[in-house]
């Protein structure tokens, strides 16, 4: 994920990272990003996201 984050930042994109599903949903609603890149651990994420 760090490689993708670094490359996208180098291309001029604003990057925000979060640690939890709740934080991701809050950021997506508040920020209205053009794209969302997910790196999910399905052992700890809600089944609906996996």
C-alpha positions, 0 to 999 in steps of 0.5 A: 500500500505504501508504494501506491500511496507514494506513487499517487502522491507523486502524481499530485493526488491528495491521499488520506489514510484511515485505520478502521471501516468507520473512519473510512466511511466518515472520510468518504462522506465528508471528503467526497473523493474521486476514488477510494483504494481499499486494502482490507483485512477480511478477518476484521472487516464487516462481511459486506465489505469483503 
